[in-house]
Amino acid sequence: MNDWLKKVDPKDGHYIAGFTDGEGSFNVSLKKRHDYAHAWKITASFNISQKDRVILAWIKSILGCGTLRERKDGVVYYEVTNVTSLKQNIIPFFNRFGFISANKKRNFSIFSRIVDLLAEGEHLNPLGLQKVLELREILNEGRGRKRKYVLQDVIMAEESSETTRKTSL
């Protein structure tokens, strides 16, 4: 266990875990890119949004990473997208303090596996990328929102760019 994590007061840790259980989310987004070796940029993120900046600033100070930003409507986002911070701070914290809801436990488990794959660079090879995308498909499943890009979009784009590379050789 990380030294900083040992110092977290259990009542604070459980409060943050409970707050996150209700208000936080774990996501993986895709962005089509033309300046990457692969056609897609994958971003894993943990975030909590709230109108109370004070509580989010306190959570950020306990977790020791991430950023705060404010939307025009006054909603403040606490967000962590750095893979190293996710792996060294966020995942160990929630492994220690955990969640009560089955849905958050499930999503956190899937998210943790995705972050491990990203940290190992597995998303840079075709099989690893497919594994990340398959896990992403079941992350936050049933939440009623439609993803901009789904697994099939990425597979088709990767096959198309591979065909283009082979044709130009």
Secondary structure per residue as TSV (DSSP state, phi and psi in degrees):
chain	resnum	aa	ss	phi	psi
A	1	M	-	360.0	139.3
A	2	N	-	-61.4	145.8
A	3	D	H	-59.2	-42.7
A	4	W	H	-62.1	-35.6
A	5	L	H	-70.4	-32.1
A	6	K	H	-63.7	-28.4
A	7	K	T	-84.1	-9.2
A	8	V	S	-70.8	124.7
A	9	D	-	-60.5	125.9
A	10	P	H	-53.8	-36.2
A	11	K	H	-65.8	-36.7
A	12	D	H	-67.2	-44.1
A	13	G	H	-61.2	-44.0
A	14	H	H	-70.1	-34.7
A	15	Y	H	-62.3	-48.8
A	16	I	H	-62.2	-42.0
A	17	A	H	-62.5	-42.2
A	18	G	H	-66.3	-41.7
A	19	F	H	-61.2	-44.6
A	20	T	H	-66.8	-35.9
A	21	D	H	-55.6	-37.6
A	22	G	H	-92.6	-36.0
A	23	E	H	-115.0	-10.5
A	24	G	E	-96.3	166.5
A	25	S	E	-149.3	154.5
A	26	F	E	-117.3	125.0
A	27	N	E	-136.5	158.8
A	28	V	E	-134.4	119.2
A	29	S	E	-111.3	156.1
A	30	L	E	-119.5	140.2
A	31	K	E	-133.0	126.6
A	32	K	E	-70.0	127.7
A	33	R	-	-131.4	143.4
A	34	H	S	-105.1	-10.8
A	35	D	S	-102.1	13.4
A	36	Y	S	-107.6	157.1
A	37	A	S	-61.0	-37.3
A	38	H	S	-101.7	158.5
A	39	A	S	-74.7	-5.2
A	40	W	E	-129.8	138.9
A	41	K	E	-102.2	128.2
A	42	I	E	-106.1	127.8
A	43	T	E	-125.9	118.6
A	44	A	E	-90.6	138.3
A	45	S	E	-145.1	144.7
A	46	F	E	-112.8	132.5
A	47	N	E	-149.5	156.6
A	48	I	E	-134.8	131.7
A	49	S	E	-118.0	146.9
A	50	Q	E	-169.1	155.9
A	51	K	S	-83.6	-14.7
A	52	D	-	-92.7	99.1
A	53	R	H	-62.5	-34.0
A	54	V	H	-60.4	-46.4
A	55	I	H	-65.7	-38.9
A	56	L	H	-70.1	-37.0
A	57	A	H	-64.6	-38.0
A	58	W	H	-65.1	-45.1
A	59	I	H	-60.7	-44.2
A	60	K	H	-59.0	-41.0
A	61	S	H	-67.3	-36.4
A	62	I	H	-68.6	-45.3
A	63	L	H	-77.6	-19.4
A	64	G	T	72.0	23.7
A	65	C	-	-163.5	172.0
A	66	G	-	96.5	-178.8
A	67	T	E	-134.8	157.0
A	68	L	E	-114.3	136.2
A	69	R	E	-143.8	153.5
A	70	E	E	-118.6	134.6
A	71	R	-	-82.4	168.1
A	72	K	T	-63.4	-27.6
A	73	D	T	-84.6	5.9
A	74	G	S	92.6	-4.5
A	75	V	-	-76.3	133.2
A	76	V	E	-104.9	137.6
A	77	Y	E	-110.5	129.9
A	78	Y	E	-102.6	125.6
A	79	E	E	-140.8	140.1
A	80	V	E	-125.7	119.6
A	81	T	-	-121.4	-12.2
A	82	N	-	-69.9	122.6
A	83	V	H	-60.3	-40.1
A	84	T	H	-62.5	-44.5
A	85	S	H	-65.3	-39.2
A	86	L	I	-61.5	-45.0
A	87	K	I	-72.7	-37.9
A	88	Q	I	-93.4	-22.8
A	89	N	I	-116.5	-58.2
A	90	I	I	-67.5	-51.7
A	91	I	H	-64.5	-47.0
A	92	P	H	-60.4	-37.9
A	93	F	H	-60.0	-50.7
A	94	F	H	-76.8	-20.9
A	95	N	H	-66.5	-37.5
A	96	R	H	-73.7	-46.1
A	97	F	H	-98.3	-23.5
A	98	G	-	63.7	177.5
A	99	F	-	-124.0	159.6
A	100	I	S	-96.2	-42.6
A	101	S	S	-70.3	138.1
A	102	A	H	-61.7	-38.9
A	103	N	H	-63.9	-44.8
A	104	K	H	-68.5	-38.5
A	105	K	H	-59.3	-45.1
A	106	R	H	-63.7	-49.2
A	107	N	H	-64.3	-38.2
A	108	F	H	-63.9	-40.7
A	109	S	H	-62.3	-45.3
A	110	I	H	-64.4	-46.6
A	111	F	H	-58.6	-43.4
A	112	S	H	-60.2	-41.4
A	113	R	H	-64.6	-40.3
A	114	I	H	-64.4	-45.3
A	115	V	H	-61.4	-40.4
A	116	D	H	-59.0	-44.9
A	117	L	H	-62.5	-42.7
A	118	L	H	-65.2	-42.2
A	119	A	H	-63.4	-32.9
A	120	E	T	-84.2	-4.1
A	121	G	T	76.7	13.9
A	122	E	G	-63.9	-27.7
A	123	H	G	-67.8	-9.0
A	124	L	G	-86.5	-6.9
A	125	N	S	-116.3	154.4
A	126	P	H	-56.8	-42.2
A	127	L	H	-69.1	-40.4
A	128	G	H	-65.8	-41.6
A	129	L	H	-59.9	-44.8
A	130	Q	H	-62.6	-39.8
A	131	K	H	-63.1	-44.6
A	132	V	H	-58.1	-46.2
A	133	L	H	-68.2	-36.0
A	134	E	H	-65.0	-41.9
A	135	L	H	-65.7	-40.0
A	136	R	H	-60.1	-36.2
A	137	E	H	-60.0	-32.2
A	138	I	H	-98.5	-7.9
A	139	L	T	-70.4	129.7
A	140	N	T	59.0	27.5
A	141	E	T	-59.8	142.0
A	142	G	T	79.5	14.4
A	143	R	S	-86.7	-1.3
A	144	G	S	82.0	2.9
A	145	R	-	-105.3	151.4
A	146	K	-	-98.7	133.4
A	147	R	-	-78.4	144.3
A	148	K	S	-67.2	-43.6
A	149	Y	S	-123.0	134.2
A	150	V	-	-113.0	172.7
A	151	L	H	-49.4	-45.9
A	152	Q	H	-62.8	-36.3
A	153	D	H	-59.5	-43.5
A	154	V	H	-70.4	-44.1
A	155	I	H	-59.7	-44.8
A	156	M	H	-64.2	-41.5
A	157	A	H	-66.1	-41.1
A	158	E	H	-65.6	-42.4
A	159	E	H	-64.3	-40.1
A	160	S	H	-64.4	-43.9
A	161	S	H	-70.5	-32.0
A	162	E	H	-67.3	-41.1
A	163	T	H	-61.9	-42.7
A	164	T	H	-62.0	-43.2
A	165	R	H	-62.2	-44.9
A	166	K	H	-67.5	-37.2
A	167	T	H	-66.8	-37.5
A	168	S	H	-77.6	-10.8
A	169	L	-	-82.7	360.0
